[in-house]
Amino acid sequence: MELIADDAERTRAIRDIEDMISLVNDALLAVQDPAESAQREQTTLELIDITELVGDEIDDHRKIGTSVTLVCEGAKGNALVLGQPVALRRLFRNLIENAITYGGEARVMVQMRAEHVLVHIEDSGPGIPPEARANVTQAFVRLEASRSRRTGGAGLGLTIARKIAESHGGALEIGDAKSGGARVSVTLPR
């Protein structure tokens, strides 16, 4: 990089390399078998407060001026799950960033149930058509062919989120937000 004299060109080159590394890492994560991945990471399981973890992600977005809201049903500290913190953080980061990218904002609701924690992430964007919902969580699937790596990602974010949820014994479902847009729901066992 030091051979590139122009600062702006060097910065672009570094960003492109970081993007490529991120894309390769995402692709590798997307093709991992969730059962094998979970078995390998058994030693890193921790008791995690999902409200706190999601709240930290939201705080990061608020610091840069993004519109993100959090509603929690139940007292903080009750949304506990046994899981891998880095993976769960990645799951919710992907979903919140998708909501912001495609809907301009994210609304996150955390609900505690007797046997599971339910997290809904909603946006005000165009939503995901019912006929596309089954396929959009598959690797490299994007809703619009016109989306490029720069504008719409590589089609790995929902795949990775689904695999992380499943590797934690949970599920990811896609539906409609009441106010329009998409609603992605993640269920994790308590």
C-alpha contacts under 8 A as a table, 3 or more apart, distances in Angstrom:
res1	aa1	res2	aa2	distance
1	M	4	I	5.61
1	M	10	R	6.41
1	M	13	A	7.90
1	M	14	I	7.70
2	E	5	A	7.06
2	E	10	R	7.99
4	I	7	D	7.55
4	I	9	E	7.10
4	I	10	R	5.71
5	A	9	E	7.91
5	A	10	R	7.31
6	D	9	E	5.29
6	D	10	R	6.12
7	D	10	R	5.05
7	D	11	T	6.09
8	A	11	T	5.08
8	A	12	R	6.23
9	E	12	R	5.09
9	E	13	A	6.15
10	R	13	A	5.05
10	R	14	I	6.17
11	T	14	I	5.16
11	T	15	R	6.15
12	R	15	R	5.06
12	R	16	D	6.06
13	A	16	D	5.05
13	A	17	I	6.19
14	I	17	I	5.12
14	I	18	E	6.14
15	R	18	E	5.04
15	R	19	D	6.07
16	D	19	D	4.99
16	D	20	M	6.18
17	I	20	M	5.04
17	I	21	I	6.19
18	E	21	I	5.11
18	E	22	S	6.10
19	D	22	S	5.04
19	D	23	L	6.09
20	M	23	L	5.02
20	M	24	V	6.18
21	I	24	V	5.18
21	I	25	N	6.13
22	S	25	N	5.09
22	S	26	D	6.04
23	L	26	D	5.03
23	L	27	A	6.11
23	L	154	A	7.36
24	V	27	A	5.07
24	V	28	L	6.19
25	N	28	L	5.14
25	N	29	L	6.14
26	D	29	L	5.06
26	D	30	A	6.02
26	D	156	L	6.54
26	D	157	G	7.90
26	D	160	I	7.45
27	A	30	A	5.03
27	A	31	V	6.44
27	A	139	A	7.97
27	A	156	L	7.00
28	L	31	V	5.46
28	L	32	Q	6.44
29	L	32	Q	5.37
29	L	160	I	6.65
30	A	139	A	6.47
30	A	156	L	6.68
30	A	159	T	6.18
30	A	160	I	5.34
30	A	163	K	7.42
31	V	139	A	7.94
32	Q	36	E	7.55
32	Q	37	S	6.67
33	D	36	E	5.40
33	D	37	S	6.11
34	P	37	S	5.00
34	P	38	A	5.99
34	P	163	K	6.02
34	P	164	I	7.18
34	P	166	E	6.93
34	P	167	S	4.91
35	A	38	A	5.21
35	A	39	Q	6.13
35	A	167	S	6.12
36	E	39	Q	5.07
36	E	40	R	6.13
37	S	40	R	5.17
37	S	41	E	6.27
37	S	167	S	7.40
38	A	41	E	5.14
38	A	42	Q	6.11
38	A	167	S	5.66
38	A	168	H	7.36
39	Q	42	Q	5.35
40	R	43	T	7.63
41	E	44	T	5.47
41	E	45	L	7.06
41	E	84	Q	7.41
42	Q	45	L	5.65
44	T	83	G	7.84
44	T	84	Q	5.89
45	L	82	L	6.15
45	L	83	G	4.73
45	L	84	Q	4.74
45	L	85	P	7.44
46	E	82	L	5.42
46	E	83	G	5.39
46	E	84	Q	6.20
46	E	85	P	7.02
47	L	80	L	6.26
47	L	81	V	5.61
47	L	82	L	4.53
47	L	83	G	6.43
48	I	53	L	7.48
48	I	79	A	7.90
48	I	80	L	5.30
48	I	81	V	5.36
48	I	82	L	6.12
48	I	83	G	6.66
48	I	85	P	6.97
49	D	52	E	5.37
49	D	53	L	6.27
49	D	76	K	7.88
49	D	77	G	5.73
49	D	78	N	7.02
49	D	79	A	5.25
49	D	80	L	4.48
49	D	81	V	6.62
50	I	53	L	4.95
50	I	54	V	5.91
50	I	79	A	5.47
50	I	80	L	6.16
50	I	81	V	7.10
50	I	110	V	7.90
50	I	117	V	7.99
51	T	54	V	5.30
51	T	55	G	5.83
51	T	72	C	7.22
51	T	76	K	6.48
51	T	77	G	7.29
51	T	79	A	6.16
51	T	110	V	6.54
52	E	55	G	4.87
52	E	56	D	6.14
52	E	76	K	7.52
52	E	77	G	7.68
53	L	56	D	5.27
53	L	57	E	6.62
53	L	89	R	6.66
54	V	57	E	5.13
54	V	58	I	6.23
54	V	89	R	7.40
54	V	92	F	6.68
55	G	58	I	5.00
55	G	59	D	6.09
55	G	70	L	7.24
56	D	59	D	5.05
56	D	60	D	6.37
57	E	60	D	5.21
57	E	61	H	6.61
57	E	89	R	7.55
57	E	92	F	7.64
57	E	93	R	6.45
58	I	61	H	5.16
58	I	62	R	6.17
58	I	68	V	6.23
58	I	69	T	7.49
58	I	70	L	7.68
59	D	62	R	5.00
59	D	63	K	6.18
60	D	63	K	5.35
60	D	64	I	7.09
61	H	64	I	5.50
61	H	65	G	6.65
61	H	66	T	5.38
61	H	67	S	7.68
61	H	68	V	7.12
62	R	65	G	4.92
62	R	66	T	5.05
62	R	67	S	6.56
62	R	68	V	6.65
63	K	66	T	7.45
66	T	100	I	7.76
66	T	105	E	6.92
67	S	100	I	7.91
67	S	104	G	7.51
67	S	105	E	5.00
67	S	106	A	6.57
68	V	105	E	5.75
68	V	106	A	4.75
68	V	107	R	5.75
68	V	108	V	7.50
69	T	106	A	6.50
69	T	107	R	4.88
69	T	108	V	6.00
70	L	107	R	6.16
70	L	108	V	4.78
70	L	109	M	5.74
70	L	110	V	7.70
71	V	107	R	7.92
71	V	108	V	6.26
71	V	109	M	4.66
71	V	110	V	6.33
72	C	75	A	7.61
72	C	76	K	7.71
72	C	109	M	5.72
72	C	110	V	4.78
72	C	111	Q	6.15
73	E	109	M	7.69
73	E	110	V	6.20
73	E	111	Q	4.96
73	E	112	M	6.56
74	G	78	N	7.01
74	G	111	Q	6.98
74	G	112	M	6.46
75	A	78	N	5.91
76	K	79	A	6.97
77	G	80	L	6.68
78	N	112	M	7.25
79	A	110	V	7.93
79	A	111	Q	7.72
79	A	112	M	5.91
79	A	117	V	6.04
79	A	190	R	7.56
80	L	117	V	7.69
80	L	190	R	6.08
81	V	117	V	7.64
81	V	188	L	7.06
81	V	189	P	6.47
81	V	190	R	4.73
82	L	190	R	7.07
83	G	88	L	7.25
83	G	168	H	6.40
84	Q	87	A	5.53
84	Q	88	L	6.22
85	P	88	L	5.21
85	P	89	R	5.99
86	V	89	R	5.15
86	V	90	R	6.21
87	A	90	R	5.02
87	A	91	L	6.22
87	A	164	I	6.42
88	L	91	L	4.94
88	L	92	F	6.39
88	L	164	I	6.90
88	L	165	A	7.76
89	R	92	F	5.44
89	R	93	R	5.98
90	R	93	R	5.01
90	R	94	N	6.03
90	R	161	A	7.40
91	L	94	N	5.40
91	L	95	L	6.50
91	L	160	I	7.00
91	L	161	A	4.46
91	L	162	R	7.82
91	L	164	I	6.41
91	L	165	A	7.41
92	F	95	L	5.10
92	F	96	I	5.99
92	F	161	A	7.42
93	R	96	I	5.21
93	R	97	E	5.94
94	N	97	E	5.26
94	N	98	N	6.11
94	N	157	G	5.60
94	N	158	L	7.17
94	N	161	A	6.73
95	L	98	N	5.09
95	L	99	A	6.26
95	L	121	I	6.87
95	L	157	G	7.49
95	L	158	L	7.22
95	L	161	A	7.28
95	L	184	V	7.54
96	I	99	A	5.13
96	I	100	I	6.28
96	I	106	A	6.08
96	I	121	I	6.72
97	E	100	I	5.07
97	E	101	T	5.95
98	N	101	T	5.03
98	N	102	Y	5.99
98	N	103	G	7.91
98	N	157	G	7.87
99	A	102	Y	5.47
99	A	103	G	5.33
99	A	104	G	6.89
99	A	105	E	6.12
99	A	106	A	5.22
99	A	121	I	7.24
99	A	122	E	6.48
99	A	123	D	5.03
99	A	124	S	7.93
99	A	125	G	7.69
99	A	182	A	7.77
100	I	103	G	5.28
100	I	104	G	4.49
100	I	105	E	4.44
100	I	106	A	5.55
100	I	123	D	7.05
101	T	104	G	5.87
101	T	105	E	7.75
102	Y	123	D	7.52
102	Y	124	S	7.96
102	Y	125	G	5.41
102	Y	126	P	7.44
103	G	106	A	7.34
103	G	123	D	4.89
103	G	124	S	4.61
103	G	125	G	3.61
103	G	126	P	7.18
103	G	181	G	7.03
104	G	123	D	7.19
104	G	124	S	6.96
104	G	125	G	7.07
105	E	123	D	5.81
105	E	124	S	6.94
106	A	121	I	6.51
106	A	122	E	5.69
106	A	123	D	5.06
106	A	124	S	7.93
107	R	120	H	7.90
107	R	121	I	5.64
107	R	122	E	5.05
107	R	123	D	6.34
108	V	119	V	6.97
108	V	120	H	5.63
108	V	121	I	4.58
108	V	122	E	6.47
109	M	119	V	5.59
109	M	120	H	5.14
109	M	121	I	6.62
110	V	117	V	7.16
110	V	118	L	5.87
110	V	119	V	4.56
110	V	120	H	6.64
111	Q	117	V	5.88
111	Q	118	L	5.08
111	Q	119	V	6.29
112	M	116	H	6.50
112	M	117	V	4.78
112	M	118	L	6.35
113	R	116	H	5.20
113	R	117	V	5.86
113	R	118	L	7.40
114	A	190	R	7.87
115	E	189	P	6.01
115	E	190	R	5.48
116	H	187	T	6.51
116	H	188	L	5.43
116	H	189	P	4.17
116	H	190	R	4.63
117	V	187	T	5.80
117	V	188	L	5.28
117	V	189	P	6.30
117	V	190	R	6.31
118	L	185	S	6.87
118	L	186	V	5.74
118	L	187	T	4.62
118	L	188	L	6.55
119	V	185	S	5.59
119	V	186	V	5.15
119	V	187	T	6.53
120	H	183	R	6.43
120	H	184	V	5.66
120	H	185	S	4.37
120	H	186	V	6.45
121	I	183	R	5.62
121	I	184	V	5.25
121	I	185	S	6.40
122	E	177	A	5.86
122	E	181	G	6.94
122	E	182	A	5.61
122	E	183	R	4.39
122	E	184	V	6.47
123	D	127	G	7.88
123	D	177	A	7.15
123	D	180	G	7.60
123	D	181	G	5.25
123	D	182	A	5.64
123	D	183	R	6.83
124	S	127	G	7.58
124	S	177	A	7.81
124	S	179	S	7.04
124	S	180	G	5.66
124	S	181	G	4.35
124	S	182	A	7.05
125	G	180	G	7.15
125	G	181	G	4.49
125	G	182	A	6.83
126	P	180	G	7.41
126	P	181	G	5.10
126	P	182	A	7.22
127	G	176	D	6.68
127	G	180	G	7.01
127	G	181	G	3.98
127	G	182	A	4.11
127	G	183	R	7.80
128	I	132	A	6.58
128	I	133	R	6.44
128	I	143	L	7.91
128	I	174	I	7.78
128	I	175	G	7.49
128	I	176	D	7.63
128	I	181	G	7.51
128	I	182	A	5.95
129	P	132	A	5.40
129	P	133	R	6.54
130	P	133	R	5.39
130	P	175	G	7.60
131	E	134	A	7.15
132	A	135	N	5.56
132	A	136	V	5.97
132	A	143	L	7.42
133	R	136	V	5.39
133	R	137	T	7.25
133	R	174	I	6.33
133	R	175	G	7.98
134	A	137	T	6.52
134	A	138	Q	7.89
135	N	138	Q	5.41
135	N	141	V	6.90
136	V	139	A	7.89
136	V	141	V	5.49
136	V	142	R	6.40
136	V	143	L	7.02
136	V	155	G	7.86
136	V	158	L	7.08
136	V	159	T	7.70
137	T	141	V	7.26
137	T	156	L	7.83
137	T	158	L	5.00
137	T	159	T	4.51
137	T	162	R	6.76
138	Q	141	V	5.89
138	Q	155	G	7.93
138	Q	156	L	7.59
138	Q	158	L	7.59
138	Q	159	T	5.34
139	A	155	G	6.04
139	A	156	L	5.29
139	A	159	T	5.55
140	F	154	A	5.79
140	F	155	G	4.04
140	F	156	L	5.58
141	V	154	A	7.82
141	V	155	G	4.86
141	V	156	L	7.45
142	R	145	A	6.69
142	R	147	R	7.39
142	R	152	G	7.88
142	R	154	A	7.50
142	R	155	G	5.07
144	E	147	R	5.71
145	A	148	S	7.90
147	R	150	R	7.92
147	R	151	T	5.85
147	R	152	G	4.96
147	R	153	G	7.49
148	S	151	T	5.24
148	S	152	G	5.44
148	S	153	G	6.44
148	S	154	A	7.30
149	R	152	G	5.63
149	R	153	G	4.39
149	R	154	A	5.26
150	R	153	G	6.19
152	G	155	G	7.68
153	G	156	L	7.40
153	G	157	G	7.84
154	A	157	G	7.82
155	G	158	L	7.32
155	G	159	T	7.60
156	L	159	T	5.11
156	L	160	I	6.04
157	G	160	I	5.31
157	G	161	A	6.19
158	L	161	A	4.93
158	L	162	R	5.98
159	T	162	R	5.23
159	T	163	K	6.18
160	I	163	K	5.14
160	I	164	I	6.11
161	A	164	I	5.22
161	A	165	A	6.21
161	A	172	L	7.64
162	R	165	A	5.16
162	R	166	E	6.14
162	R	171	A	6.75
162	R	172	L	5.43
163	K	166	E	5.07
163	K	167	S	5.98
164	I	167	S	5.07
164	I	168	H	6.39
165	A	168	H	5.29
165	A	169	G	6.62
165	A	170	G	4.88
165	A	171	A	5.34
165	A	172	L	6.42
165	A	186	V	6.94
165	A	187	T	7.47
165	A	188	L	6.92
166	E	169	G	5.02
166	E	170	G	4.77
166	E	171	A	5.38
166	E	172	L	7.71
167	S	170	G	7.14
168	H	188	L	6.85
168	H	189	P	7.77
169	G	188	L	6.57
169	G	189	P	6.55
170	G	186	V	7.15
170	G	187	T	5.17
170	G	188	L	4.42
170	G	189	P	6.23
171	A	186	V	5.73
171	A	187	T	5.27
171	A	188	L	6.91
172	L	184	V	6.95
172	L	185	S	5.64
172	L	186	V	4.59
172	L	187	T	6.57
173	E	184	V	5.75
173	E	185	S	5.17
173	E	186	V	6.57
174	I	182	A	7.18
174	I	183	R	5.85
174	I	184	V	4.57
174	I	185	S	6.35
175	G	182	A	6.05
175	G	183	R	5.01
175	G	184	V	6.26
175	G	185	S	7.89
176	D	180	G	6.50
176	D	181	G	6.06
176	D	182	A	4.80
176	D	183	R	5.02
177	A	180	G	5.05
177	A	181	G	5.37
177	A	182	A	5.21
177	A	183	R	4.74
178	K	181	G	7.92
